[in-house]
Structure formats: C-alpha cells, structure tokens
C-alpha cells in the first residue's frame, strides 16, 4: 500500500523518530507506534513541518486504533496544524464518524475549535456533505446551541451546506437544529439565495 511504502521510506536510516511515529500512526501500525512512544521516548505531540502531529495523521486517515493509542498517551486533541486545523477538523473533512466520536468523547471542547477561516467542525462537515456525521454533531447540545455561529466571512454551517447542495444537511440544520435561514453572510447572501 501507499502508506506502507511511505513507512518503509521514513523508517529507514536518517528518518527522525518523530517522523517515524507519525508514519506509524498514519499507516495504522499500533504495535510499532506503542513501541516508539513507550520505549523510544518520542514526544506524542511532536509536529511535522506542517504542524501535523501523529494524532492529526491518524484522525485524517480514519486510523481509530492508532488514535486510541495516541490519546491513551495524552496526545493533545486541541493541537492545530499550520492551517489551524485540529484533528477533529481533519476527521470531519474526511467523514470519519467513529474517529470524531472518539475525539469528542476524549475532550468535548474540541467541537469549538475554529480553523484559520473561523470554521467549526460542524461547518467543515456541512461543506463536505457528511450527513451522518452532521446528524451526530447536531445531537450534541453545545453544537446545537451554536448552530448559527459564523466563520470570518459571516457564513454559517447552513450557508456551507446550501452552497454545496447538501440538502440532507440543510434539512437537519433547519428542521432539527433551528438554524436561521435568513442570516446573511458578509456578501449579503442568505442560505436560501445560495
């Protein structure tokens, strides 16, 4: 596999221990990951050149078992990469429901993280059209309470879902969570105009 080839390249001579931990997390090699963290003494939250920690890599690729290993060793779910994305943002973007559940269970405050454009995990899900994940997030009272939160352009999760044509999410936001259809973004667009 592609990830396996990358692990072999990175695990060779000269690769940093941190890069090897990140590649083991990305490839889902839990045993080797535990060994590097427990025996090799590699810091669990060490970022790569893009600010990506091993937890970011595991979450974005849906490697739930790697993620559990990392969280058990106090990986920081609030760490942001250079694009100001948390592990939860990356899991939401990719639509990894179980990974998102695990991250939120570990630390519920991760649902409030905002990326460089002020987007929350719910906005990320709305933009990328992961309806099952949107339904899950909207069952969380704190998410539902902030359903009309805006990014730095004044867009809400409803704007994102409507703009991308994700009708199941539009319906869940409006009917299930009471998202306001008349809220205009910075350009004066309401979700129904999009």
Backbone as JSON Lines, residues from 0, in Angstrom:
{"i":0,"aa":"X","n":[0.83,-1.2,0.0],"ca":[0.0,0.0,0.0],"c":[0.86,1.25,0.0]}
{"i":1,"aa":"X","n":[0.26,2.32,-0.38],"ca":[0.96,3.62,-0.45],"c":[1.49,4.03,0.91]}
{"i":2,"aa":"X","n":[0.65,3.9,1.95],"ca":[1.08,4.29,3.3],"c":[2.2,3.38,3.77]}
{"i":3,"aa":"X","n":[2.12,2.09,3.43],"ca":[3.16,1.15,3.83],"c":[4.5,1.5,3.21]}
{"i":4,"aa":"X","n":[4.48,1.9,1.94],"ca":[5.72,2.29,1.27],"c":[6.32,3.52,1.94]}
{"i":5,"aa":"X","n":[5.44,4.44,2.32],"ca":[5.92,5.67,2.98],"c":[6.56,5.33,4.32]}
{"i":6,"aa":"X","n":[5.96,4.39,5.04],"ca":[6.51,3.99,6.34],"c":[7.89,3.39,6.15]}
{"i":7,"aa":"X","n":[8.05,2.55,5.15],"ca":[9.35,1.92,4.9],"c":[10.4,2.98,4.59]}
{"i":8,"aa":"X","n":[10.05,3.93,3.73],"ca":[11.0,5.01,3.38],"c":[11.35,5.82,4.62]}
{"i":9,"aa":"X","n":[10.33,6.21,5.38],"ca":[10.57,7.09,6.53],"c":[11.22,6.35,7.69]}
{"i":10,"aa":"X","n":[10.98,5.05,7.79],"ca":[11.53,4.28,8.89],"c":[12.99,3.91,8.68]}
{"i":11,"aa":"X","n":[13.52,4.21,7.5],"ca":[14.91,3.87,7.2],"c":[15.88,4.76,7.94]}
{"i":12,"aa":"X","n":[17.15,4.54,7.68],"ca":[18.19,5.33,8.35],"c":[18.01,6.81,8.06]}
{"i":13,"aa":"X","n":[18.19,7.61,9.07],"ca":[18.14,9.06,8.88],"c":[16.78,9.67,9.16]}
{"i":14,"aa":"X","n":[15.71,8.85,9.17],"ca":[14.38,9.41,9.47],"c":[14.34,9.74,10.96]}
{"i":15,"aa":"X","n":[13.75,10.88,11.28],"ca":[13.64,11.23,12.69],"c":[12.65,10.3,13.38]}
{"i":16,"aa":"X","n":[12.82,10.13,14.68],"ca":[11.89,9.29,15.44],"c":[10.48,9.87,15.35]}
{"i":17,"aa":"X","n":[10.38,11.22,15.36],"ca":[9.07,11.86,15.3],"c":[8.37,11.53,13.98]}
{"i":18,"aa":"X","n":[9.12,11.6,12.86],"ca":[8.54,11.29,11.55],"c":[8.1,9.84,11.5]}
{"i":19,"aa":"X","n":[8.86,8.96,12.13],"ca":[8.52,7.55,12.15],"c":[7.24,7.32,12.96]}
{"i":20,"aa":"X","n":[7.1,7.99,14.09],"ca":[5.87,7.89,14.89],"c":[4.68,8.35,14.07]}
{"i":21,"aa":"X","n":[4.82,9.47,13.37],"ca":[3.72,9.99,12.56],"c":[3.36,9.02,11.44]}
{"i":22,"aa":"X","n":[4.36,8.42,10.82],"ca":[4.07,7.49,9.73],"c":[3.44,6.19,10.25]}
{"i":23,"aa":"X","n":[3.87,5.72,11.42],"ca":[3.24,4.54,12.01],"c":[1.78,4.84,12.36]}
{"i":24,"aa":"X","n":[1.51,6.02,12.87],"ca":[0.13,6.42,13.2],"c":[-0.71,6.48,11.93]}
{"i":25,"aa":"X","n":[-0.15,7.07,10.87],"ca":[-0.87,7.21,9.6],"c":[-1.15,5.85,8.96]}
{"i":26,"aa":"X","n":[-0.22,4.92,9.11],"ca":[-0.37,3.6,8.48],"c":[-1.14,2.61,9.34]}
{"i":27,"aa":"X","n":[-1.41,2.97,10.58],"ca":[-2.17,2.09,11.46],"c":[-1.34,0.97,12.08]}
{"i":28,"aa":"X","n":[-0.04,1.18,12.24],"ca":[0.84,0.19,12.88],"c":[0.87,0.45,14.38]}
{"i":29,"aa":"X","n":[-0.16,-0.03,15.09],"ca":[-0.3,0.28,16.51],"c":[0.86,-0.26,17.36]}
{"i":30,"aa":"X","n":[1.29,-1.5,17.07],"ca":[2.35,-2.12,17.88],"c":[3.64,-1.31,17.79]}
{"i":31,"aa":"X","n":[4.01,-0.95,16.56],"ca":[5.24,-0.17,16.37],"c":[5.09,1.23,16.95]}
{"i":32,"aa":"X","n":[3.88,1.77,16.85],"ca":[3.6,3.09,17.4],"c":[3.79,3.09,18.92]}
{"i":33,"aa":"X","n":[3.22,2.08,19.58],"ca":[3.37,1.96,21.04],"c":[4.84,1.84,21.42]}
{"i":34,"aa":"X","n":[5.58,1.03,20.65],"ca":[7.0,0.82,20.93],"c":[7.78,2.13,20.84]}
{"i":35,"aa":"X","n":[7.54,2.89,19.78],"ca":[8.26,4.17,19.6],"c":[7.93,5.15,20.73]}
{"i":36,"aa":"X","n":[6.67,5.18,21.15],"ca":[6.26,6.12,22.19],"c":[6.7,5.67,23.58]}
{"i":37,"aa":"X","n":[6.55,4.37,23.85],"ca":[6.83,3.87,25.2],"c":[8.31,3.57,25.43]}
{"i":38,"aa":"X","n":[8.97,3.01,24.42],"ca":[10.37,2.63,24.57],"c":[11.29,3.69,23.96]}
{"i":39,"aa":"X","n":[10.88,4.21,22.82],"ca":[11.73,5.18,22.11],"c":[11.71,6.57,22.71]}
{"i":40,"aa":"X","n":[10.73,6.81,23.58],"ca":[10.67,8.1,24.26],"c":[10.35,9.29,23.37]}
{"i":41,"aa":"X","n":[9.66,9.05,22.27],"ca":[9.31,10.13,21.35],"c":[8.12,10.91,21.92]}
{"i":42,"aa":"X","n":[8.19,12.25,21.95],"ca":[7.05,13.04,22.44],"c":[5.81,12.83,21.56]}
{"i":43,"aa":"X","n":[4.69,12.52,22.18],"ca":[3.47,12.18,21.45],"c":[2.92,13.35,20.64]}
{"i":44,"aa":"X","n":[3.18,14.59,21.06],"ca":[2.61,15.76,20.38],"c":[3.6,16.48,19.46]}
{"i":45,"aa":"X","n":[4.69,15.83,19.1],"ca":[5.7,16.46,18.25],"c":[5.13,16.67,16.84]}
{"i":46,"aa":"X","n":[5.11,17.92,16.33],"ca":[4.55,18.16,14.99],"c":[5.59,17.97,13.88]}
{"i":47,"aa":"X","n":[5.1,17.74,12.66],"ca":[5.98,17.73,11.49],"c":[6.07,19.15,10.94]}
{"i":48,"aa":"X","n":[6.63,19.31,9.75],"ca":[6.84,20.66,9.2],"c":[5.54,21.37,8.86]}
{"i":49,"aa":"X","n":[4.43,20.63,8.8],"ca":[3.11,21.23,8.53],"c":[2.3,21.39,9.82]}
{"i":50,"aa":"X","n":[2.96,21.19,10.95],"ca":[2.28,21.31,12.23],"c":[1.4,20.11,12.55]}
{"i":51,"aa":"X","n":[1.53,19.05,11.75],"ca":[0.7,17.86,11.93],"c":[1.34,16.94,12.97]}
{"i":52,"aa":"X","n":[0.57,16.63,14.01],"ca":[1.02,15.66,15.0],"c":[0.61,14.27,14.52]}
{"i":53,"aa":"X","n":[1.07,13.25,15.22],"ca":[0.65,11.88,14.9],"c":[-0.87,11.76,14.99]}
{"i":54,"aa":"X","n":[-1.49,12.47,15.95],"ca":[-2.94,12.44,16.1],"c":[-3.64,13.03,14.87]}
{"i":55,"aa":"X","n":[-3.12,14.12,14.33],"ca":[-3.67,14.69,13.09],"c":[-3.66,13.65,11.97]}
{"i":56,"aa":"X","n":[-2.51,12.99,11.8],"ca":[-2.38,11.99,10.73],"c":[-3.36,10.84,10.92]}
{"i":57,"aa":"X","n":[-3.44,10.31,12.13],"ca":[-4.34,9.19,12.41],"c":[-5.8,9.59,12.2]}
{"i":58,"aa":"X","n":[-6.18,10.77,12.67],"ca":[-7.58,11.23,12.55],"c":[-7.97,11.47,11.1]}
{"i":59,"aa":"X","n":[-7.08,12.08,10.32],"ca":[-7.42,12.41,8.93],"c":[-7.57,11.16,8.08]}
{"i":60,"aa":"X","n":[-6.87,10.08,8.45],"ca":[-6.92,8.84,7.68],"c":[-7.86,7.8,8.29]}
{"i":61,"aa":"X","n":[-8.54,8.16,9.37],"ca":[-9.51,7.25,9.98],"c":[-8.88,6.09,10.72]}
{"i":62,"aa":"X","n":[-7.67,6.25,11.19],"ca":[-6.95,5.18,11.92],"c":[-7.34,5.22,13.39]}
{"i":63,"aa":"X","n":[-8.52,4.68,13.69],"ca":[-9.06,4.81,15.05],"c":[-8.21,4.1,16.1]}
{"i":64,"aa":"X","n":[-7.64,2.95,15.77],"ca":[-6.83,2.25,16.77],"c":[-5.54,3.01,17.07]}
{"i":65,"aa":"X","n":[-4.91,3.57,16.04],"ca":[-3.73,4.42,16.26],"c":[-4.11,5.6,17.14]}
{"i":66,"aa":"X","n":[-5.27,6.16,16.84],"ca":[-5.73,7.33,17.58],"c":[-5.94,7.0,19.06]}
{"i":67,"aa":"X","n":[-6.51,5.84,19.33],"ca":[-6.71,5.42,20.72],"c":[-5.38,5.28,21.45]}
{"i":68,"aa":"X","n":[-4.38,4.7,20.77],"ca":[-3.03,4.56,21.34],"c":[-2.49,5.94,21.69]}
{"i":69,"aa":"X","n":[-2.65,6.89,20.77],"ca":[-2.13,8.25,20.98],"c":[-2.88,8.97,22.1]}
{"i":70,"aa":"X","n":[-4.2,8.85,22.13],"ca":[-5.0,9.52,23.16],"c":[-4.71,8.94,24.55]}
{"i":71,"aa":"X","n":[-4.48,7.63,24.61],"ca":[-4.12,6.99,25.89],"c":[-2.8,7.55,26.43]}
{"i":72,"aa":"X","n":[-1.97,8.04,25.51],"ca":[-0.66,8.59,25.89],"c":[-0.68,10.13,25.88]}
{"i":73,"aa":"X","n":[-1.87,10.68,26.09],"ca":[-2.07,12.13,26.24],"c":[-1.76,12.95,25.0]}
{"i":74,"aa":"X","n":[-2.07,12.42,23.82],"ca":[-2.0,13.24,22.61],"c":[-2.99,14.39,22.77]}
{"i":75,"aa":"X","n":[-2.62,15.57,22.33],"ca":[-3.43,16.78,22.52],"c":[-4.45,16.94,21.4]}
{"i":76,"aa":"X","n":[-5.76,16.73,21.69],"ca":[-6.77,16.89,20.65],"c":[-6.97,18.34,20.22]}
{"i":77,"aa":"X","n":[-6.39,19.28,20.99],"ca":[-6.53,20.7,20.64],"c":[-5.39,21.22,19.77]}
{"i":78,"aa":"X","n":[-4.37,20.4,19.53],"ca":[-3.23,20.84,18.71],"c":[-3.72,21.23,17.32]}
{"i":79,"aa":"X","n":[-3.19,22.33,16.81],"ca":[-3.56,22.82,15.47],"c":[-2.36,22.67,14.54]}
{"i":80,"aa":"X","n":[-2.64,22.34,13.27],"ca":[-1.56,22.3,12.29],"c":[-1.33,23.71,11.74]}
{"i":81,"aa":"X","n":[-0.49,23.84,10.73],"ca":[-0.17,25.18,10.21],"c":[-1.37,25.85,9.53]}
{"i":82,"aa":"X","n":[-2.38,25.07,9.15],"ca":[-3.62,25.64,8.58],"c":[-4.66,25.88,9.67]}
{"i":83,"aa":"X","n":[-4.23,25.77,10.92],"ca":[-5.1,25.94,12.08],"c":[-6.24,24.92,12.1]}
{"i":84,"aa":"X","n":[-5.93,23.7,11.7],"ca":[-6.91,22.62,11.73],"c":[-6.58,21.66,12.87]}
{"i":85,"aa":"X","n":[-7.61,21.31,13.62],"ca":[-7.45,20.32,14.7],"c":[-7.63,18.93,14.1]}
{"i":86,"aa":"X","n":[-7.33,17.91,14.9],"ca":[-7.57,16.53,14.47],"c":[-9.05,16.34,14.15]}
{"i":87,"aa":"X","n":[-9.93,16.98,14.93],"ca":[-11.37,16.86,14.69],"c":[-11.76,17.49,13.35]}
{"i":88,"aa":"X","n":[-11.2,18.65,13.01],"ca":[-11.48,19.25,11.7],"c":[-11.12,18.26,10.58]}
{"i":89,"aa":"X","n":[-9.95,17.65,10.7],"ca":[-9.48,16.73,9.65],"c":[-10.36,15.49,9.56]}
{"i":90,"aa":"X","n":[-10.78,14.96,10.7],"ca":[-11.67,13.8,10.71],"c":[-13.04,14.17,10.14]}
{"i":91,"aa":"X","n":[-13.52,15.38,10.45],"ca":[-14.8,15.85,9.92],"c":[-14.73,16.04,8.4]}
{"i":92,"aa":"X","n":[-13.64,16.6,7.94],"ca":[-13.45,16.82,6.5],"c":[-13.5,15.49,5.74]}
{"i":93,"aa":"X","n":[-12.88,14.46,6.32],"ca":[-12.82,13.15,5.68],"c":[-14.06,12.29,5.95]}
{"i":94,"aa":"X","n":[-14.9,12.72,6.89],"ca":[-16.13,11.99,7.18],"c":[-15.96,10.76,8.05]}
{"i":95,"aa":"X","n":[-14.96,10.73,8.89],"ca":[-14.7,9.58,9.77],"c":[-15.52,9.7,11.06]}
{"i":96,"aa":"X","n":[-16.73,9.16,11.04],"ca":[-17.67,9.29,12.16],"c":[-17.11,8.73,13.47]}
{"i":97,"aa":"X","n":[-16.6,7.5,13.44],"ca":[-16.12,6.87,14.68],"c":[-14.93,7.63,15.27]}
{"i":98,"aa":"X","n":[-14.07,8.14,14.4],"ca":[-12.91,8.93,14.85],"c":[-13.41,10.2,15.53]}
{"i":99,"aa":"X","n":[-14.39,10.86,14.93],"ca":[-14.96,12.08,15.52],"c":[-15.56,11.79,16.89]}
{"i":100,"aa":"X","n":[-16.3,10.68,16.98],"ca":[-16.9,10.31,18.27],"c":[-15.83,10.13,19.33]}
{"i":101,"aa":"X","n":[-14.76,9.45,18.97],"ca":[-13.66,9.17,19.91],"c":[-13.0,10.48,20.38]}
{"i":102,"aa":"X","n":[-12.75,11.39,19.44],"ca":[-12.12,12.67,19.79],"c":[-13.01,13.5,20.71]}
{"i":103,"aa":"X","n":[-14.3,13.54,20.4],"ca":[-15.24,14.33,21.2],"c":[-15.43,13.7,22.58]}
{"i":104,"aa":"X","n":[-15.44,12.37,22.62],"ca":[-15.55,11.67,23.9],"c":[-14.34,11.98,24.78]}
{"i":105,"aa":"X","n":[-13.17,12.08,24.17],"ca":[-11.93,12.37,24.91],"c":[-11.96,13.8,25.45]}
{"i":106,"aa":"X","n":[-12.42,14.74,24.63],"ca":[-12.47,16.15,25.06],"c":[-13.54,16.88,24.26]}
{"i":107,"aa":"X","n":[-14.68,17.08,24.91],"ca":[-15.84,17.69,24.23],"c":[-15.56,19.09,23.7]}
{"i":108,"aa":"X","n":[-14.64,19.81,24.33],"ca":[-14.36,21.18,23.89],"c":[-13.74,21.25,22.49]}
{"i":109,"aa":"X","n":[-13.3,20.12,21.94],"ca":[-12.75,20.14,20.58],"c":[-13.79,20.59,19.55]}
{"i":110,"aa":"X","n":[-15.07,20.47,19.89],"ca":[-16.12,20.87,18.95],"c":[-16.15,22.37,18.71]}
{"i":111,"aa":"X","n":[-15.49,23.13,19.58],"ca":[-15.49,24.59,19.44],"c":[-14.29,25.12,18.66]}
{"i":112,"aa":"X","n":[-13.37,24.24,18.27],"ca":[-12.15,24.67,17.57],"c":[-12.52,25.38,16.27]}
{"i":113,"aa":"X","n":[-11.79,26.46,15.98],"ca":[-12.02,27.19,14.72],"c":[-10.74,27.15,13.89]}
{"i":114,"aa":"X","n":[-10.89,26.94,12.59],"ca":[-9.72,26.92,11.71],"c":[-9.31,28.35,11.36]}
{"i":115,"aa":"X","n":[-8.38,28.51,10.44],"ca":[-7.85,29.83,10.08],"c":[-8.94,30.76,9.54]}
{"i":116,"aa":"X","n":[-10.01,30.18,9.0],"ca":[-11.12,30.99,8.47],"c":[-12.29,31.07,9.44]}
{"i":117,"aa":"X","n":[-12.07,30.62,10.67],"ca":[-13.12,30.69,11.68],"c":[-14.17,29.6,11.57]}
{"i":118,"aa":"X","n":[-13.87,28.55,10.8],"ca":[-14.84,27.46,10.62],"c":[-14.75,26.43,11.73]}
{"i":119,"aa":"X","n":[-15.91,26.01,12.21],"ca":[-16.01,24.98,13.24],"c":[-16.05,23.6,12.57]}
{"i":120,"aa":"X","n":[-15.89,22.54,13.35],"ca":[-16.05,21.19,12.78],"c":[-17.42,21.0,12.11]}
{"i":121,"aa":"X","n":[-18.5,21.56,12.68],"ca":[-19.82,21.44,12.05],"c":[-19.82,22.08,10.67]}
{"i":122,"aa":"X","n":[-19.21,23.24,10.52],"ca":[-19.13,23.9,9.21],"c":[-18.35,23.04,8.22]}
{"i":123,"aa":"X","n":[-17.3,22.4,8.71],"ca":[-16.49,21.53,7.86],"c":[-17.32,20.36,7.36]}
{"i":124,"aa":"X","n":[-18.11,19.76,8.25],"ca":[-18.99,18.65,7.88],"c":[-20.04,19.12,6.87]}
{"i":125,"aa":"X","n":[-20.61,20.29,7.11],"ca":[-21.64,20.84,6.22],"c":[-21.06,21.1,4.82]}
{"i":126,"aa":"X","n":[-19.84,21.62,4.78],"ca":[-19.19,21.91,3.5],"c":[-18.92,20.63,2.71]}
{"i":127,"aa":"X","n":[-18.5,19.58,3.4],"ca":[-18.08,18.35,2.72],"c":[-19.19,17.31,2.59]}
{"i":128,"aa":"X","n":[-20.38,17.6,3.14],"ca":[-21.55,16.78,2.88],"c":[-21.66,15.46,3.6]}
{"i":129,"aa":"X","n":[-21.11,15.37,4.79],"ca":[-21.19,14.11,5.55],"c":[-22.42,14.15,6.46]}
{"i":130,"aa":"X","n":[-23.56,13.72,5.9],"ca":[-24.86,13.86,6.58],"c":[-24.93,13.09,7.9]}
{"i":131,"aa":"X","n":[-24.42,11.87,7.93],"ca":[-24.48,11.06,9.15],"c":[-23.67,11.73,10.27]}
{"i":132,"aa":"X","n":[-22.55,12.29,9.91],"ca":[-21.7,12.99,10.86],"c":[-22.38,14.28,11.33]}
{"i":133,"aa":"X","n":[-23.05,14.98,10.42],"ca":[-23.8,16.19,10.8],"c":[-24.89,15.83,11.8]}
{"i":134,"aa":"X","n":[-25.61,14.74,11.54],"ca":[-26.66,14.29,12.47],"c":[-26.08,14.01,13.85]}
{"i":135,"aa":"X","n":[-24.92,13.35,13.88],"ca":[-24.26,13.05,15.16],"c":[-23.9,14.34,15.89]}
{"i":136,"aa":"X","n":[-23.24,15.26,15.19],"ca":[-22.82,16.52,15.84],"c":[-24.01,17.31,16.35]}
{"i":137,"aa":"X","n":[-25.11,17.3,15.59],"ca":[-26.28,18.08,15.98],"c":[-27.04,17.48,17.16]}
{"i":138,"aa":"X","n":[-26.68,16.26,17.56],"ca":[-27.26,15.67,18.78],"c":[-26.57,16.21,20.03]}
{"i":139,"aa":"X","n":[-25.44,16.87,19.85],"ca":[-24.68,17.42,20.98],"c":[-25.25,18.8,21.29]}
{"i":140,"aa":"X","n":[-25.75,18.98,22.49],"ca":[-26.42,20.24,22.85],"c":[-25.56,21.47,22.59]}
{"i":141,"aa":"X","n":[-24.27,21.39,22.9],"ca":[-23.39,22.55,22.71],"c":[-23.22,22.91,21.23]}
{"i":142,"aa":"X","n":[-23.27,21.92,20.36],"ca":[-23.17,22.18,18.92],"c":[-24.47,22.81,18.45]}
{"i":143,"aa":"X","n":[-25.58,22.21,18.87],"ca":[-26.9,22.71,18.5],"c":[-27.08,24.17,18.96]}
{"i":144,"aa":"X","n":[-26.58,24.47,20.15],"ca":[-26.71,25.82,20.71],"c":[-25.96,26.85,19.87]}
{"i":145,"aa":"X","n":[-24.92,26.42,19.17],"ca":[-24.12,27.35,18.37],"c":[-24.29,27.08,16.87]}
{"i":146,"aa":"X","n":[-25.46,26.59,16.49],"ca":[-25.71,26.23,15.09],"c":[-25.61,27.44,14.15]}
{"i":147,"aa":"X","n":[-25.86,28.64,14.67],"ca":[-25.79,29.85,13.84],"c":[-24.45,30.58,13.95]}
{"i":148,"aa":"X","n":[-23.44,29.93,14.52],"ca":[-22.1,30.53,14.6],"c":[-21.61,30.83,13.18]}
{"i":149,"aa":"X","n":[-20.82,31.89,13.05],"ca":[-20.34,32.29,11.72],"c":[-18.82,32.19,11.63]}
{"i":150,"aa":"X","n":[-18.35,31.97,10.4],"ca":[-16.91,31.99,10.15],"c":[-16.49,33.44,9.91]}
{"i":151,"aa":"X","n":[-15.25,33.68,9.52],"ca":[-14.81,35.07,9.39],"c":[-15.44,35.79,8.2]}
{"i":152,"aa":"X","n":[-16.16,35.06,7.36],"ca":[-16.87,35.68,6.23],"c":[-18.37,35.81,6.52]}
{"i":153,"aa":"X","n":[-18.77,35.49,7.75],"ca":[-20.17,35.61,8.12],"c":[-21.02,34.41,7.71]}
{"i":154,"aa":"X","n":[-20.4,33.36,7.19],"ca":[-21.14,32.18,6.75],"c":[-21.34,31.21,7.92]}
{"i":155,"aa":"X","n":[-22.52,30.61,7.95],"ca":[-22.86,29.6,8.96],"c":[-22.72,28.2,8.34]}
{"i":156,"aa":"X","n":[-22.91,27.17,9.16],"ca":[-22.93,25.8,8.63],"c":[-24.02,25.67,7.57]}
{"i":157,"aa":"X","n":[-25.15,26.35,7.79],"ca":[-26.25,26.3,6.82],"c":[-25.83,26.92,5.48]}
{"i":158,"aa":"X","n":[-25.1,28.04,5.52],"ca":[-24.59,28.62,4.27],"c":[-23.74,27.59,3.51]}
{"i":159,"aa":"X","n":[-22.84,26.92,4.26],"ca":[-21.94,25.95,3.62],"c":[-22.72,24.79,3.02]}
{"i":160,"aa":"X","n":[-23.67,24.23,3.75],"ca":[-24.44,23.09,3.25],"c":[-25.27,23.5,2.03]}
{"i":161,"aa":"X","n":[-25.9,24.67,2.09],"ca":[-26.73,25.15,0.98],"c":[-25.86,25.44,-0.25]}
{"i":162,"aa":"X","n":[-24.72,26.09,-0.03],"ca":[-23.83,26.45,-1.13],"c":[-23.33,25.21,-1.87]}
{"i":163,"aa":"X","n":[-23.08,24.13,-1.14],"ca":[-22.55,22.91,-1.75],"c":[-23.65,21.93,-2.17]}
{"i":164,"aa":"X","n":[-24.91,22.3,-1.91],"ca":[-26.03,21.45,-2.34],"c":[-26.26,20.2,-1.5]}
{"i":165,"aa":"X","n":[-25.86,20.24,-0.25],"ca":[-26.03,19.08,0.64],"c":[-27.38,19.2,1.36]}
{"i":166,"aa":"X","n":[-28.43,18.78,0.66],"ca":[-29.8,19.03,1.12],"c":[-30.16,18.31,2.42]}
{"i":167,"aa":"X","n":[-29.65,17.11,2.62],"ca":[-29.95,16.38,3.87],"c":[-29.4,17.16,5.07]}
{"i":168,"aa":"X","n":[-28.25,17.78,4.89],"ca":[-27.66,18.56,5.98],"c":[-28.42,19.87,6.17]}
{"i":169,"aa":"X","n":[-28.84,20.49,5.06],"ca":[-29.66,21.71,5.15],"c":[-30.91,21.4,5.98]}
{"i":170,"aa":"X","n":[-31.56,20.29,5.66],"ca":[-32.78,19.9,6.37],"c":[-32.5,19.65,7.85]}
{"i":171,"aa":"X","n":[-31.41,18.94,8.15],"ca":[-31.06,18.66,9.55],"c":[-30.77,19.96,10.31]}
{"i":172,"aa":"X","n":[-30.1,20.89,9.66],"ca":[-29.76,22.16,10.3],"c":[-31.0,23.01,10.57]}
{"i":173,"aa":"X","n":[-31.89,23.08,9.6],"ca":[-33.08,23.93,9.72],"c":[-34.15,23.27,10.6]}
{"i":174,"aa":"X","n":[-34.52,22.04,10.26],"ca":[-35.62,21.38,10.96],"c":[-35.18,20.79,12.3]}
{"i":175,"aa":"X","n":[-34.0,20.22,12.34],"ca":[-33.55,19.55,13.55],"c":[-32.88,20.46,14.56]}
{"i":176,"aa":"X","n":[-32.18,21.48,14.05],"ca":[-31.38,22.31,14.96],"c":[-31.81,23.77,14.99]}
{"i":177,"aa":"X","n":[-32.8,24.14,14.19],"ca":[-33.29,25.51,14.23],"c":[-32.35,26.55,13.65]}
{"i":178,"aa":"X","n":[-31.55,26.15,12.65],"ca":[-30.65,27.11,12.01],"c":[-31.48,28.2,11.33]}
{"i":179,"aa":"X","n":[-31.0,29.43,11.42],"ca":[-31.75,30.57,10.88],"c":[-31.45,30.76,9.4]}
{"i":180,"aa":"X","n":[-32.51,30.61,8.6],"ca":[-32.38,30.69,7.14],"c":[-32.15,32.12,6.65]}
{"i":181,"aa":"X","n":[-32.51,33.11,7.45],"ca":[-32.43,34.49,6.99],"c":[-31.11,35.17,7.36]}
{"i":182,"aa":"X","n":[-30.19,34.44,7.98],"ca":[-28.91,35.02,8.37],"c":[-28.05,35.26,7.13]}
{"i":183,"aa":"X","n":[-27.64,36.5,6.91],"ca":[-26.83,36.83,5.72],"c":[-25.35,36.75,6.04]}
{"i":184,"aa":"X","n":[-24.56,36.32,5.03],"ca":[-23.1,36.3,5.2],"c":[-22.53,37.68,4.86]}
{"i":185,"aa":"X","n":[-21.22,37.81,4.79],"ca":[-20.56,39.1,4.55],"c":[-20.94,39.72,3.21]}
{"i":186,"aa":"X","n":[-21.35,38.86,2.25],"ca":[-21.75,39.37,0.93],"c":[-23.26,39.6,0.83]}
{"i":187,"aa":"X","n":[-23.95,39.42,1.95],"ca":[-25.39,39.65,1.96],"c":[-26.22,38.46,1.51]}
{"i":188,"aa":"X","n":[-25.58,37.32,1.3],"ca":[-26.31,36.13,0.87],"c":[-26.9,35.38,2.06]}
{"i":189,"aa":"X","n":[-28.18,35.05,1.94],"ca":[-28.77,34.15,2.94],"c":[-28.64,32.74,2.37]}
{"i":190,"aa":"X","n":[-28.71,31.72,3.22],"ca":[-28.55,30.35,2.72],"c":[-29.48,29.99,1.57]}
{"i":191,"aa":"X","n":[-30.71,30.48,1.59],"ca":[-31.66,30.1,0.55],"c":[-31.37,30.78,-0.79]}
{"i":192,"aa":"X","n":[-30.59,31.87,-0.77],"ca":[-30.19,32.52,-2.02],"c":[-29.04,31.77,-2.69]}
{"i":193,"aa":"X","n":[-28.3,30.99,-1.9],"ca":[-27.16,30.26,-2.43],"c":[-27.64,29.11,-3.28]}
